Structures are given as C-alpha cells and as structure tokens.
Amino acid sequence: MSTIDEEMQDPRIREAALTVPVYGQLPFVPERASGCDIFTRDGRRILDLYGGHAVAALGYGHPRLVQAIQEQSSKLLFQSNAVALDIRADAAEQLIRVAPRALERVFFVNSGAEANENALRMALKATGRKKVLAITRGFHGRTAAAATVTWNADKWYGFPNKPFEVDFIPRDDIAAAKAMIDDSIAAVIFEPVQGVAGAYDLATEFIETLRSETSKHGAILIADEVQSGMGRCGHFFAVQAHGIDPDIITSAKALGGGIPCGAVLCTREVAALFGTGALGTTFGGGPIAAAAIAATVQAISDEHLLSNVREREAQIREQCVTGPVTRIQGMGLLLGLVCDRPAVEVRDALLEHDILTGTSSDPNVLRILAPLVLQAKHVDLLSQTLAVIMPTMN
Ligand SMILES: Cc1ncc(COP(=O)(O)O)c(C=O)c1O
C-alpha cells in the first residue's frame, strides 16, 4: 500500500476531511476496549481514567450491559413514547429507587444539555418567573437554555439573544446566595461537583443555603448531575452526600453506560404541572436506552460499585499527591489533581506512558473520570507513573 493509501485509512485524516473540525483529538485510535483498558490500532493498551468524558461507568464490555443491549435490540429496537413499554417503566423504576426520596417522576431525554433545557423550561413554567441563577464556573451544555446558564459561554454561545434572564452566584459565597435568591427567581441550577471546572466540589454549607433559600422563596432547585451522578461521587447522586433533596436532578453521560440518553428526575408536584404534549422527544426513553439505564443502575447496586468508588477515591488521595500533583479536589471518581504545572503537560506525559486522563477549564487541574470498576492496581500504576515521569518542579 502506498503512503497516501495508508494515510487515507487513518480515521484521524478521514474525519478531518469529512466532519466539522470542532474537536481537538487525542493522538491514538481505539480499536476495542475491555474493563478499564483501551486497545489501540497500533497495539497499545491504554488505561482509561477518563471514561469518554465520564460516560463509561461500568468500563467497557461489561457483560450485564452488553447482554441487556443485545437482548433488547433483537426483541424490540425502537418504539416512541406514543406507546408504553415495560422496559421504559423498568428504567424509571430503577432510577427512582436510587434517587433522593422526593424525586418520584422521570422524563427521559437524549443528552445532558437536553435534560437541562427541559429542567429549566419546567422551572420557568412551574414558577411563572423569568430569571434563573447559576453558579460561577459551572457548565451545563451547549443548547440555548443550557448555555445561557453556563459560565463564560459567550465565547461559543452563538445565538443573538438569550431565552431568559440569568445571573451567576459566586461559587461557595453564602452571603451572595442569600442576597441574590429572592421572589423573582424561577430556579437555581448548580453542579454539586463542578466537572468541567476541574472537579471543584461545592461546600456543603453553600449547597444547604441554595436549598433553604430556594425553598423560602418558592424557586426550583436544579442539581445538574450529568457528570457527578450515577455513582461517580460514591453515592448514586452527589447531592445525597450532602443530605439535600433538590426539586429536579438532571442526568446523562454515565446514565446508560455508553448508550446516549438523559433524564430529568422531578418531584410529583413539578410533574403534575405537565400534561399531554407539554414536553416531548422522539428518542427519549427508547427501548435500547431504557435497557441500558436499567442494567447500569442494577450493576452499580448489585456489584457494590459505590463502595468501590469511595475506596478508590481514598487510595488516590493517599497515593497520588506525588510528582506534579500538589492537591486533590472533588469527590469519588470525579477528581481534580491540582498540578504544579499546566495539566495538559501532565496529561500528555501520562498518555505517553499509556494512561489516559483529562484536562479541565482550570489550566492546572487534571481530571480523573475513571470507570466505577477501577481497581487498586490501576491506582498503583497511576501513582507510580506520576512519581517517576514527572518529578516535582522547583
Ligand atoms: C455538568 C454537565 N452538564 C451538562 C453537560 C452537557 O451534556 P451533553 O454533552 O450530554 O449535552 C455536561 C457535559 O460535559 C456536563 O458536564
């Protein structure tokens, strides 16, 4: 084969020629994956501590998830919400079982941004108000409403106007939260652990203030758990670590273990405001997604993955403040390794040693979003590699 032919076989070159070039892509081509390992086209085995942007909760090739998807696809690949499905009811039942007790209804969608878009729409309609508060440095997605509540989204927002008024509470500023949440506010949306911002975990007292002030003023509290939920923080939802019940939780990413899906979980009272035709989507709650959701929730419960996440977190905190890492923030397996140099340098050096991690919008924070099935030997490898390849900078 000529060099030109070989180049044309390379998906990086083919993608660059055929798709809108909006993604900075990593320098390897995955061919298959198993557990926490990615096997590349050129024969490398890479330990995946990034999980495809926090999606691969069960790692790769998890037998229960694979079987659920296979069985459902041969039985009934698709039907819309025009008909009721056992598997959709199963998925809703599983989610409600593990969610904070007040959240008893589910609206299924297809992505994190779409979950937030609908949650915000529900809050605006439920309160009849026009203004939403979000938190500085938060990320909620790229659609119109989700981007409106995303910190600094102006650089890529792309629409001439915003759909509602928004203001940002400085993160962890309890006095500002008390001053800003009043009777004009429809909703406050927050990530319990700010993922894109570098796994920054908001203080319990701040989150409690958001809850008490929204309750006092009749506003809806929306926890965006697209990244922090589904067991990632050592609880099914990170708000459960703080003991607070929001009015709405949004979920996506790990929700279907890799099958695209999203969900809005809400109270009965909020759900009761929405009748036939008030919300909708073609694919949301489709049978493959529903089968994946039910299997993922069941696997997290049955295989005790929440305790595994907490154990691996403790191990990372104990072993990985080494080499370039000066401090660790975050919760569970949504961790920010604060580095003494640009995180991108650390990510690239680790990748040369076949360990995949992620960066964040904080230039010095390296993000760990590992599968919940991570093992002790993987953390050992990470700490040894950090210590050896990247000695402390002085
Ligand atoms: C907290 C949070 N909310 C929403 C989103 C958007 O999700 P999606 O990319 O599925 O639209 C993301 C994606 O990174 C996220 O981290």
The ligand as an SDF file (V2000), in Angstrom:
LIG
                    3D

 16 16  0  0  0  0  0  0  0  0999 V2000
  -22.4200   19.0530   34.3040 C   0  0  0  0  0  0  0  0  0  0  0  0
  -22.7500   18.9150   32.8510 C   0  0  0  0  0  0  0  0  0  0  0  0
  -23.9680   19.2630   32.4160 N   0  0  0  0  0  0  0  0  0  0  0  0
  -24.3160   19.1340   31.1200 C   0  0  0  0  0  0  0  0  0  0  0  0
  -23.4290   18.6700   30.1810 C   0  0  0  0  0  0  0  0  0  0  0  0
  -23.8370   18.5410   28.7400 C   0  0  0  0  0  0  0  0  0  0  0  0
  -24.0590   17.2140   28.4440 O   0  0  0  0  0  0  0  0  0  0  0  0
  -24.1320   16.7280   26.9140 P   0  0  0  0  0  0  0  0  0  0  0  0
  -22.7680   16.8900   26.3320 O   0  0  0  0  0  0  0  0  0  0  0  0
  -24.6040   15.3060   27.0090 O   0  0  0  0  0  0  0  0  0  0  0  0
  -25.1480   17.5960   26.2550 O   0  0  0  0  0  0  0  0  0  0  0  0
  -22.1430   18.3060   30.5810 C   0  0  0  0  0  0  0  0  0  0  0  0
  -21.1450   17.8260   29.6060 C   0  0  0  0  0  0  0  0  0  0  0  0
  -19.9680   17.8190   29.8270 O   0  0  0  0  0  0  0  0  0  0  0  0
  -21.7900   18.4330   31.9500 C   0  0  0  0  0  0  0  0  0  0  0  0
  -20.5530   18.1000   32.3890 O   0  0  0  0  0  0  0  0  0  0  0  0
  1  2  1  0
  2  3  1  0
  2 15  2  0
  3  4  2  0
  4  5  1  0
  5  6  1  0
  5 12  2  0
  6  7  1  0
  7  8  1  0
  8  9  2  0
  8 10  1  0
  8 11  1  0
 12 13  1  0
 12 15  1  0
 13 14  2  0
 15 16  1  0
M  END
$$$$
